[in-house]
Amino acid sequence: MDRYPADVRNALQAMADANVPAGMRAPPMHRLLWRMGLRVPPPLLASFSANLFVMGGLFGVLWGVLWRALMWLVLDLGSLALGITIGSAVMAGLLFGLLMALLMQHQRRRYKLPDWKTLLRGPAA
């Protein structure tokens, strides 16, 4: 944890103080980004739109690649229009991103956590 940026360490400590389970505080992808020195907010502290686009975008790309591979390799439907693959990836990404953003927002309220910008400003005087 010492290799993470100071603001990330503060955020992790705030979540630990609120009894947030360790797996929710620091997902593997975020730990990698933090070790690289990037100041990415943990999902529980990120904004709704950030969670929507980051989680939805990553899931959509993964879904599109797997869907295309399934159509081409397993089902021998290689001639399936690329537009259908892209459309399904976008829809899957939006749906997953929306559900995850709602879940993160709910969990932030459940644990009474501030958002990332509020945490960066520090406690009110």
C-alpha positions as CSV (number, residue, x, y, z in Angstrom):
1,M,0.0,0.0,0.0
2,D,3.0,2.3,0.4
3,R,3.5,2.3,-3.3
4,Y,0.1,3.9,-3.9
5,P,-0.3,7.7,-4.3
6,A,-1.0,9.5,-1.0
7,D,-4.6,10.5,-1.9
8,V,-5.4,6.9,-2.7
9,R,-3.9,5.7,0.6
10,N,-6.1,8.3,2.4
11,A,-9.2,7.0,0.4
12,L,-8.4,3.4,1.3
13,Q,-8.0,4.3,5.0
14,A,-11.3,6.2,4.9
15,M,-13.0,3.1,3.5
16,A,-11.3,0.8,6.0
17,D,-12.5,3.1,8.8
18,A,-16.1,2.7,7.4
19,N,-15.7,-1.1,7.5
20,V,-15.8,-1.6,3.7
21,P,-14.7,-5.1,2.8
22,A,-11.2,-5.2,1.4
23,G,-12.3,-6.6,-2.0
24,M,-14.6,-3.6,-2.5
25,R,-12.0,-1.1,-1.5
26,A,-9.3,-2.1,-4.0
27,P,-10.3,-4.2,-7.0
28,P,-7.3,-5.8,-8.8
29,M,-7.4,-3.4,-11.8
30,H,-7.3,-0.4,-9.6
31,R,-4.4,-1.8,-7.5
32,L,-2.4,-2.2,-10.8
33,L,-3.2,1.4,-11.8
34,W,-2.3,2.7,-8.4
35,R,1.1,0.9,-8.5
36,M,1.7,2.6,-11.8
37,G,1.2,5.9,-10.0
38,L,-2.1,6.8,-11.5
39,R,-4.5,8.6,-9.2
40,V,-7.7,6.8,-10.2
41,P,-10.5,6.9,-7.6
42,P,-11.7,3.6,-6.1
43,P,-15.0,2.6,-7.7
44,L,-16.9,3.3,-4.4
45,L,-15.7,6.9,-4.5
46,A,-15.8,7.5,-8.2
47,S,-18.7,9.5,-9.8
48,F,-21.7,7.7,-11.3
49,S,-20.6,8.7,-14.8
50,A,-17.0,7.5,-14.3
51,N,-18.2,4.1,-13.1
52,L,-20.7,3.9,-15.9
53,F,-18.2,4.6,-18.7
54,V,-15.1,2.9,-17.2
55,M,-16.8,-0.3,-16.1
56,G,-19.2,-0.3,-19.0
57,G,-16.5,0.4,-21.5
58,L,-14.2,-2.4,-20.3
59,F,-17.1,-4.9,-20.2
60,G,-18.3,-3.8,-23.6
61,V,-14.9,-4.4,-25.2
62,L,-14.5,-7.8,-23.5
63,W,-18.1,-8.7,-24.5
64,G,-17.5,-7.7,-28.1
65,V,-14.3,-9.7,-28.4
66,L,-15.8,-12.8,-26.8
67,W,-19.0,-12.5,-28.9
68,R,-17.1,-12.2,-32.1
69,A,-14.9,-15.1,-31.3
70,L,-17.9,-17.2,-30.3
71,M,-19.7,-16.4,-33.6
72,W,-16.6,-17.0,-35.7
73,L,-14.9,-20.0,-34.0
74,V,-17.7,-22.0,-32.3
75,L,-20.8,-21.3,-34.2
76,D,-19.2,-20.8,-37.6
77,L,-21.1,-17.5,-38.2
78,G,-18.1,-15.5,-39.3
79,S,-20.2,-13.7,-41.8
80,L,-22.3,-12.2,-39.1
81,A,-22.4,-8.5,-39.6
82,L,-19.8,-6.5,-37.7
83,G,-22.6,-4.0,-36.8
84,I,-24.4,-6.7,-34.8
85,T,-21.3,-7.4,-32.8
86,I,-20.6,-3.8,-32.1
87,G,-24.2,-3.1,-31.3
88,S,-24.4,-6.0,-28.8
89,A,-21.1,-4.9,-27.2
90,V,-22.4,-1.3,-26.8
91,M,-25.7,-2.5,-25.3
92,A,-24.0,-5.0,-23.0
93,G,-21.5,-2.4,-21.9
94,L,-24.2,0.2,-21.2
95,L,-26.3,-2.2,-19.3
96,F,-23.4,-3.6,-17.2
97,G,-22.0,-0.1,-16.6
98,L,-25.4,1.2,-15.5
99,L,-25.9,-1.6,-13.1
100,M,-22.4,-1.3,-11.6
101,A,-22.7,2.5,-11.3
102,L,-26.0,2.1,-9.5
103,L,-24.4,-0.6,-7.2
104,M,-21.4,1.6,-6.4
105,Q,-23.7,4.5,-5.7
106,H,-25.8,2.4,-3.4
107,Q,-22.7,1.0,-1.6
108,R,-21.3,4.5,-1.1
109,R,-24.5,5.6,0.6
110,R,-24.7,2.4,2.6
111,Y,-21.2,3.0,4.1
112,K,-21.7,6.8,4.3
113,L,-18.6,7.5,2.2
114,P,-17.8,10.9,0.6
115,D,-17.2,11.1,-3.1
116,W,-13.6,11.4,-4.5
117,K,-13.6,15.2,-4.9
118,T,-14.8,15.7,-1.3
119,L,-12.2,13.4,0.0
120,L,-9.5,15.2,-1.9
121,R,-10.5,18.5,-0.4
122,G,-10.2,17.1,3.1
123,P,-12.3,17.6,6.2
124,A,-14.3,20.8,6.4
125,A,-12.9,23.3,8.8
